[in-house]
Amino acid sequence: MEIPVLVSIHSTARREDGSEEPVSLLTSGALLLEDERARIIYEETLDEDMPPQPVTVTVEDDMLMMQRDGDYATQLIFRRGQRYEGIYRTPFGEMDVAVFCTRLSYDLNEDGGEIVLMYQMDMNGTFAAMHQMHMQVMVKNG
């Protein structure tokens, strides 16, 4: 079952020097519910000069997977207490990326829901930031 939704994302990256970089996104997408798995599909605009990048967020059991396709492609897996290493592909080259998930909770159903995620991100083996993300999924009416 594919449900049209609005996706609201508020995230903050906290760097070692104490600086914070807040990011907010509001976009439309789809929520797909399949047995014990939920998928949220939406497009993310990283830069006004680029086409939107398709993103799929999949939650199942105690795991969240975020897959971004397009010019800035990556796949990240979040499982509380575990580290995941991957590759971040850009038009300028590839970077190693690693995430260590410290909090993951979600509640998604046919009425929408939310995801809360906290994690440390390292880029090319160096601490980049602590991230906190709150995603709200709201069913479109009509």
ZIUR-V554668 format. One record per backbone hydrogen bond with DSSP energy under -1.0 kcal/mol. NH is the residue of the N-H (numbers start at 1). CO is the residue of the C=O. E is the energy in kcal/mol with one decimal. If there is no record, write none. Layout:
BEGIN
NH CO E
NH CO E
END
This chain:
BEGIN
3 31 -3.0
5 29 -2.2
6 138 -3.2
7 27 -3.7
8 136 -2.7
9 25 -3.1
10 134 -2.4
11 23 -3.0
12 132 -2.3
13 21 -1.6
14 130 -3.0
15 19 -2.7
18 15 -1.8
21 13 -2.3
23 11 -3.0
25 9 -2.3
27 7 -2.4
29 5 -2.7
30 41 -2.2
31 3 -2.7
32 39 -3.2
33 1 -1.4
34 37 -3.1
37 34 -3.6
38 59 -2.2
39 32 -2.8
40 57 -2.8
41 30 -2.7
42 55 -2.4
44 53 -2.8
50 47 -2.0
53 44 -3.4
55 42 -3.3
56 67 -2.6
57 40 -2.9
58 65 -2.8
59 38 -2.7
60 63 -2.3
63 60 -2.2
64 78 -2.4
65 58 -2.9
66 76 -2.8
67 56 -2.7
68 74 -2.9
69 54 -2.6
74 68 -1.8
76 66 -2.7
78 64 -3.4
81 101 -3.1
82 79 -2.3
84 99 -2.7
86 97 -3.4
88 95 -2.9
89 73 -3.1
90 93 -2.0
93 90 -1.6
95 88 -2.0
97 86 -2.4
98 122 -2.3
99 84 -2.5
100 120 -2.2
101 82 -1.6
102 118 -2.5
103 118 -1.8
105 116 -2.3
107 114 -2.5
109 112 -2.6
112 109 -2.4
113 137 -2.4
114 107 -1.8
115 135 -2.3
116 105 -3.1
117 133 -2.6
118 103 -2.4
119 131 -2.3
120 100 -2.5
121 129 -2.8
122 98 -2.8
123 126 -2.6
124 96 -3.2
126 123 -1.8
128 121 -2.9
129 121 -1.6
130 14 -2.4
131 119 -3.8
132 12 -2.0
133 117 -3.3
134 10 -2.6
135 115 -2.8
136 8 -3.1
137 113 -3.2
138 6 -2.9
140 4 -2.3
END
